[in-house]
Amino acid sequence: RKHASRFPSFWFLPGILNGKDSLKEKYAQMVAEDFERYRPGIVLVGKFTVRNGGPKDFNFVSFFSRNAAFASMWKKYEFEKTITINRRDYYRGTALDYDDMLTFDVYRRKTNRDDPA
């Protein structure tokens, strides 16, 4: 399966959270374009604290919903469940081999015959 974003992570967030609104809109627009292009069937939304002065429990959906196209597309998704994984499972035998529980909300694209996947 394809990764439905040009960003493997949102590394840019700490640098733009306290910056210009034009940068926030620029990145929100790129994420909206990725949603339109790839139309992911499942979206995992991490429950994280953004490092370097970002807010605790950063709300990705609210942040990207500043973009009208993203907000409109997000209405096509519904919450399914919350999952917790141990990051250690992916990094055994490396310097990152330690317990680090990560929580994600899982959203699934609503099925609609008039909206091709």
Backbone as ProteinMPNN parsed JSONL, in Angstrom:
{"seq_chain_A": "RKHASRFPSFWFLPGILNGKDSLKEKYAQMVAEDFERYRPGIVLVGKFTVRNGGPKDFNFVSFFSRNAAFASMWKKYEFEKTITINRRDYYRGTALDYDDMLTFDVYRRKTNRDDPA", "coords_chain_A": {"N_chain_A": [[0.827, -1.192, 0.0], [0.323, 2.298, -0.542], [1.858, 5.141, 0.987], [-0.061, 7.734, 2.101], [0.726, 10.419, 1.897], [2.94, 13.112, 1.236], [4.625, 13.512, 3.262], [6.494, 11.711, 5.522], [6.454, 12.111, 8.171], [5.261, 14.775, 10.232], [7.377, 16.76, 10.357], [7.774, 19.451, 10.143], [6.125, 20.837, 11.852], [6.938, 21.853, 14.545], [8.468, 24.088, 13.82], [6.693, 25.841, 12.581], [4.48, 26.338, 14.166], [4.443, 28.56, 15.89], [4.796, 30.478, 14.071], [4.362, 32.346, 11.016], [1.061, 32.746, 9.72], [0.813, 32.241, 7.027], [2.636, 30.212, 6.451], [1.55, 28.117, 7.927], [-0.84, 27.764, 6.557], [0.178, 27.069, 4.062], [1.331, 24.495, 4.493], [-0.915, 23.132, 5.443], [-2.46, 23.207, 3.16], [-0.923, 21.568, 1.455], [-1.21, 19.087, 2.735], [-3.963, 18.765, 2.454], [-4.103, 18.563, -0.344], [-2.773, 16.123, -0.655], [-4.591, 14.381, 0.597], [-6.722, 14.627, -1.18], [-5.567, 13.6, -3.502], [-4.704, 10.938, -2.827], [-6.74, 9.805, -1.278], [-7.021, 8.259, 1.263], [-8.024, 5.148, 2.742], [-7.885, 4.502, 5.394], [-6.917, 6.368, 8.225], [-4.426, 7.148, 10.491], [-4.212, 8.954, 13.384], [-1.97, 10.432, 15.328], [-1.559, 10.787, 18.855], [0.128, 13.073, 20.213], [2.703, 15.046, 21.805], [3.908, 17.968, 20.492], [7.212, 18.564, 19.875], [9.742, 20.925, 21.007], [8.478, 23.223, 22.15], [5.853, 22.965, 21.353], [2.273, 22.395, 21.686], [0.922, 20.315, 24.327], [-0.625, 17.225, 23.675], [-1.302, 17.718, 20.923], [-3.606, 18.684, 18.411], [-4.033, 17.347, 15.494], [-6.053, 17.231, 13.517], [-7.653, 19.535, 13.968], [-5.706, 21.49, 13.503], [-5.03, 21.116, 10.721], [-7.503, 21.517, 9.652], [-7.814, 24.191, 9.307], [-7.608, 24.687, 6.725], [-9.918, 24.914, 4.199], [-10.46, 22.975, 2.223], [-9.284, 20.66, 3.3], [-10.831, 20.428, 5.652], [-13.349, 19.926, 4.569], [-12.896, 17.464, 3.271], [-12.242, 15.91, 5.482], [-14.645, 15.434, 6.697], [-15.514, 13.175, 5.513], [-14.591, 11.07, 6.907], [-14.733, 8.767, 9.635], [-14.501, 8.175, 13.121], [-13.024, 5.208, 14.282], [-11.595, 3.583, 16.211], [-9.334, 3.586, 19.043], [-5.898, 2.915, 19.226], [-3.048, 1.478, 20.853], [0.396, 1.209, 20.68], [3.633, -0.272, 21.197], [6.495, 1.384, 20.65], [8.919, 0.153, 20.775], [8.617, -2.338, 19.59], [9.193, -1.969, 16.932], [11.818, -1.203, 16.841], [13.699, -2.991, 17.893], [16.869, -4.063, 19.042], [18.211, -1.758, 18.387], [19.374, 1.618, 19.062], [17.042, 2.748, 19.867], [15.625, 0.923, 21.289], [13.603, 0.728, 23.55], [10.902, 0.947, 25.906], [8.144, 2.698, 24.741], [5.192, 3.91, 24.63], [2.785, 4.481, 22.188], [-0.025, 6.259, 21.085], [-2.8, 6.138, 18.927], [-5.532, 7.49, 17.119], [-7.857, 5.88, 15.104], [-9.225, 6.383, 11.998], [-11.724, 5.784, 9.581], [-12.476, 5.926, 6.148], [-15.648, 6.944, 5.11], [-17.993, 4.971, 3.381], [-19.226, 5.654, 0.192], [-21.139, 5.561, -2.565], [-21.177, 7.5, -4.529], [-18.809, 8.788, -4.38], [-15.809, 8.213, -5.512], [-13.226, 6.006, -4.412]], "CA_chain_A": [[0.0, 0.0, 0.0], [1.03, 3.572, -0.602], [1.757, 6.119, 2.067], [-0.947, 8.724, 1.502], [1.175, 11.777, 2.139], [4.332, 13.379, 0.844], [5.375, 13.652, 4.508], [6.497, 10.512, 6.372], [6.084, 12.657, 9.479], [5.05, 16.224, 10.126], [8.587, 17.318, 10.929], [7.739, 20.908, 10.019], [5.216, 21.47, 12.815], [7.533, 22.717, 15.584], [8.967, 25.336, 13.254], [5.667, 26.759, 12.07], [3.369, 26.55, 15.102], [4.47, 29.933, 16.393], [5.229, 31.31, 12.963], [3.399, 33.062, 10.188], [-0.116, 32.006, 9.279], [0.984, 31.829, 5.629], [3.305, 28.906, 6.465], [0.568, 27.136, 8.407], [-1.762, 27.519, 5.446], [0.916, 26.372, 3.004], [1.439, 23.07, 4.812], [-2.271, 22.589, 5.499], [-2.862, 23.021, 1.761], [-0.24, 20.388, 0.924], [-1.851, 17.904, 3.317], [-5.273, 18.664, 1.791], [-3.84, 18.045, -1.694], [-2.451, 14.7, -0.525], [-5.847, 13.677, 0.864], [-7.487, 14.607, -2.427], [-4.893, 12.73, -4.47], [-4.592, 9.534, -2.426], [-7.994, 9.368, -0.672], [-6.726, 7.07, 2.082], [-9.147, 4.45, 3.34], [-7.672, 4.528, 6.849], [-5.997, 7.412, 8.674], [-4.002, 7.068, 11.892], [-3.91, 10.28, 13.9], [-1.217, 10.264, 16.566], [-1.809, 11.649, 20.012], [1.489, 13.407, 20.581], [3.119, 16.383, 22.159], [4.846, 18.47, 19.498], [8.441, 18.975, 20.56], [10.263, 22.288, 20.834], [7.53, 24.262, 22.519], [4.506, 22.736, 20.849], [1.291, 22.084, 22.726], [0.71, 18.934, 24.736], [-1.816, 16.675, 23.021], [-1.539, 18.49, 19.702], [-4.749, 18.207, 17.647], [-3.694, 17.414, 14.068], [-7.243, 17.495, 12.702], [-7.982, 20.965, 14.102], [-4.672, 22.283, 12.844], [-5.147, 21.043, 9.265], [-8.839, 21.97, 9.259], [-7.75, 25.614, 8.949], [-7.74, 24.67, 5.277], [-11.305, 24.532, 3.906], [-10.484, 21.72, 1.457], [-9.045, 19.573, 4.248], [-11.994, 20.321, 6.538], [-14.414, 19.292, 3.795], [-12.538, 16.054, 3.073], [-12.226, 15.209, 6.772], [-16.025, 15.033, 6.993], [-15.723, 11.859, 4.901], [-13.97, 10.068, 7.773], [-15.373, 8.575, 10.928], [-13.678, 7.534, 14.138], [-13.269, 3.776, 14.432], [-11.104, 3.104, 17.497], [-8.021, 4.055, 19.486], [-4.953, 1.815, 19.422], [-1.785, 1.812, 21.499], [1.468, 0.292, 20.306], [4.92, -0.013, 21.819], [7.469, 1.703, 19.612], [10.008, -0.819, 20.904], [8.369, -3.448, 18.665], [9.757, -1.633, 15.627], [13.215, -0.789, 16.937], [14.491, -3.945, 18.669], [18.274, -4.178, 18.648], [18.764, -0.458, 18.013], [19.463, 2.574, 20.17], [15.675, 3.116, 20.24], [15.008, -0.276, 21.867], [13.098, 0.998, 24.899], [9.447, 1.071, 25.915], [7.595, 4.014, 24.419], [3.836, 3.618, 24.193], [2.25, 5.486, 21.277], [-1.469, 6.117, 20.933], [-3.329, 6.665, 17.674], [-6.945, 7.335, 16.798], [-8.013, 5.307, 13.77], [-10.394, 6.862, 11.278], [-11.977, 5.074, 8.336], [-13.245, 6.697, 5.16], [-17.026, 6.484, 4.97], [-18.27, 4.477, 2.03], [-20.223, 6.444, -0.518], [-21.086, 5.136, -3.963], [-21.003, 8.653, -5.405], [-17.484, 9.366, -4.135], [-14.847, 7.133, -5.779], [-12.098, 5.892, -3.472]], "C_chain_A": [[0.865, 1.247, 0.0], [0.858, 4.348, 0.692], [1.0, 7.297, 1.47], [-0.562, 10.157, 1.818], [2.607, 11.928, 1.631], [5.236, 13.484, 2.074], [5.339, 12.345, 5.309], [6.209, 10.874, 7.829], [5.897, 14.157, 9.285], [6.169, 16.958, 10.854], [8.562, 18.839, 10.976], [6.931, 21.596, 11.11], [5.903, 22.341, 13.865], [7.984, 24.07, 15.046], [7.91, 26.317, 12.81], [4.545, 27.06, 13.067], [3.308, 27.974, 15.631], [4.896, 30.919, 15.318], [4.083, 31.968, 12.231], [2.234, 32.159, 9.779], [0.04, 31.505, 7.843], [1.698, 30.469, 5.546], [2.36, 27.813, 6.939], [-0.385, 26.767, 7.28], [-1.078, 26.746, 4.319], [0.959, 24.87, 3.275], [0.069, 22.413, 4.935], [-2.783, 22.327, 4.084], [-2.2, 21.785, 1.164], [-0.857, 19.099, 1.462], [-3.225, 17.697, 2.672], [-5.11, 18.099, 0.377], [-3.531, 16.55, -1.655], [-3.706, 13.873, -0.249], [-6.672, 13.56, -0.411], [-6.872, 13.621, -3.422], [-4.985, 11.254, -4.093], [-5.867, 8.95, -1.813], [-7.808, 8.124, 0.2], [-7.991, 6.472, 2.703], [-9.096, 4.468, 4.853], [-6.656, 5.614, 7.164], [-5.704, 7.186, 10.154], [-3.595, 8.464, 12.328], [-3.251, 10.102, 15.263], [-1.637, 11.248, 17.636], [-0.443, 11.947, 20.627], [1.596, 14.812, 21.139], [4.111, 16.811, 21.087], [6.049, 19.019, 20.239], [8.801, 20.417, 20.257], [9.196, 23.353, 21.05], [6.127, 24.098, 21.988], [3.56, 22.363, 21.98], [1.268, 20.598, 23.079], [-0.59, 18.47, 24.09], [-2.233, 17.516, 21.811], [-2.681, 17.865, 18.9], [-4.475, 18.418, 16.152], [-4.903, 17.812, 13.222], [-7.641, 18.964, 12.785], [-6.98, 21.83, 13.367], [-4.862, 22.294, 11.327], [-6.515, 21.496, 8.766], [-8.899, 23.473, 9.032], [-7.889, 25.759, 7.442], [-9.134, 24.134, 4.94], [-11.393, 23.214, 3.143], [-10.243, 20.525, 2.374], [-10.271, 19.36, 5.125], [-13.148, 19.618, 5.825], [-14.128, 17.805, 3.604], [-12.601, 15.272, 4.378], [-13.633, 14.757, 7.176], [-16.344, 13.654, 6.425], [-15.134, 10.728, 5.745], [-14.725, 9.975, 9.084], [-14.427, 7.818, 11.853], [-14.047, 6.062, 14.234], [-12.846, 3.262, 15.799], [-9.787, 3.796, 17.827], [-7.14, 2.839, 19.698], [-3.705, 2.347, 20.117], [-0.768, 0.753, 21.112], [2.731, 0.678, 21.065], [5.942, 0.203, 20.708], [8.637, 0.726, 19.62], [9.852, -1.968, 19.903], [8.997, -3.213, 17.299], [11.261, -1.392, 15.66], [14.08, -1.739, 17.765], [15.911, -4.015, 18.116], [18.906, -2.88, 18.204], [18.856, 0.431, 19.248], [18.066, 3.001, 20.66], [14.904, 1.939, 20.842], [14.676, -0.025, 23.338], [11.582, 1.157, 24.805], [9.031, 2.517, 25.671], [6.215, 3.769, 23.82], [3.289, 4.794, 23.378], [0.765, 5.211, 21.054], [-1.922, 6.818, 19.656], [-4.844, 6.497, 17.646], [-7.01, 6.859, 15.353], [-9.321, 5.817, 13.183], [-10.508, 6.094, 9.965], [-12.822, 5.957, 7.427], [-14.635, 6.089, 5.052], [-17.244, 5.998, 3.532], [-19.419, 5.277, 1.447], [-20.108, 6.1, -1.993], [-20.829, 6.294, -4.916], [-19.616, 9.291, -5.283], [-16.437, 8.282, -4.346], [-13.686, 7.171, -4.812], [-10.805, 6.207, -4.143]], "O_chain_A": [[1.997, 1.239, 0.485], [-0.149, 4.224, 1.389], [1.396, 7.808, 0.422], [-1.429, 11.014, 1.989], [3.376, 10.967, 1.608], [6.459, 13.538, 1.95], [4.265, 11.915, 5.731], [5.772, 10.032, 8.613], [6.332, 14.724, 8.283], [5.94, 17.674, 11.829], [9.271, 19.443, 11.782], [7.035, 22.811, 11.28], [5.483, 23.481, 14.062], [7.89, 25.081, 15.741], [8.191, 27.508, 12.672], [3.739, 27.958, 12.825], [2.221, 28.528, 15.799], [5.302, 32.044, 15.61], [2.983, 32.122, 12.762], [2.409, 30.967, 9.527], [-0.526, 30.475, 7.477], [1.394, 29.666, 4.664], [2.374, 26.703, 6.406], [-0.695, 25.593, 7.077], [-1.685, 25.873, 3.699], [0.659, 24.068, 2.391], [-0.089, 21.25, 4.564], [-3.464, 21.331, 3.844], [-2.849, 21.029, 0.441], [-1.007, 18.126, 0.722], [-3.602, 16.563, 2.377], [-5.894, 17.249, -0.046], [-3.976, 15.798, -2.522], [-3.866, 12.784, -0.802], [-7.253, 12.51, -0.686], [-7.594, 12.892, -4.103], [-5.304, 10.414, -4.935], [-6.056, 7.734, -1.826], [-8.367, 7.066, -0.089], [-8.897, 7.19, 3.127], [-10.131, 4.452, 5.519], [-5.656, 5.765, 6.461], [-6.619, 7.05, 10.965], [-2.731, 9.086, 11.71], [-3.89, 9.678, 16.226], [-2.017, 12.384, 17.355], [0.071, 11.183, 21.445], [0.707, 15.646, 20.968], [5.062, 16.082, 20.803], [5.906, 19.851, 21.134], [8.232, 21.042, 19.363], [9.034, 24.265, 20.238], [5.293, 24.989, 22.149], [3.991, 22.055, 23.09], [1.555, 19.741, 22.243], [-1.543, 19.241, 23.976], [-3.376, 17.96, 21.708], [-2.72, 16.647, 18.727], [-4.66, 19.512, 15.619], [-4.785, 18.636, 12.315], [-7.939, 19.576, 11.759], [-7.351, 22.788, 12.688], [-4.855, 23.36, 10.712], [-6.67, 21.823, 7.59], [-9.934, 23.986, 8.606], [-8.246, 26.826, 6.943], [-9.49, 23.029, 5.349], [-12.301, 22.419, 3.386], [-10.911, 19.499, 2.25], [-10.702, 18.223, 5.319], [-13.844, 18.801, 6.428], [-15.026, 16.978, 3.759], [-12.972, 14.098, 4.381], [-13.778, 13.79, 7.924], [-17.334, 13.035, 6.815], [-15.174, 9.565, 5.345], [-15.279, 10.957, 9.578], [-13.666, 6.949, 11.428], [-15.225, 5.706, 14.264], [-13.621, 2.59, 16.479], [-9.208, 4.497, 16.997], [-7.575, 1.845, 20.281], [-3.356, 3.519, 19.982], [-1.034, -0.446, 21.203], [2.877, 1.814, 21.517], [6.214, -0.703, 19.92], [9.27, 0.499, 18.589], [10.847, -2.51, 19.423], [9.3, -4.17, 16.585], [11.908, -1.379, 14.613], [15.109, -1.315, 18.291], [16.129, -4.026, 16.904], [20.026, -2.885, 17.692], [18.459, 0.033, 20.343], [17.937, 3.553, 21.752], [13.675, 1.961, 20.896], [15.367, -0.497, 24.24], [11.05, 1.469, 23.739], [9.52, 3.437, 26.327], [6.093, 3.455, 22.636], [3.325, 5.944, 23.818], [0.357, 4.066, 20.858], [-1.492, 7.929, 19.346], [-5.371, 5.481, 18.098], [-6.303, 7.375, 14.487], [-10.384, 5.697, 13.793], [-9.502, 5.793, 9.322], [-13.749, 6.635, 7.869], [-14.785, 4.874, 4.92], [-16.714, 6.584, 2.588], [-20.428, 5.539, 2.101], [-19.064, 6.334, -2.601], [-20.309, 6.082, -6.012], [-19.296, 10.231, -6.011], [-16.196, 7.493, -3.433], [-13.216, 8.244, -4.436], [-9.752, 6.161, -3.506]]}, "name": "protein", "num_of_chains": 1, "seq": "RKHASRFPSFWFLPGILNGKDSLKEKYAQMVAEDFERYRPGIVLVGKFTVRNGGPKDFNFVSFFSRNAAFASMWKKYEFEKTITINRRDYYRGTALDYDDMLTFDVYRRKTNRDDPA"}
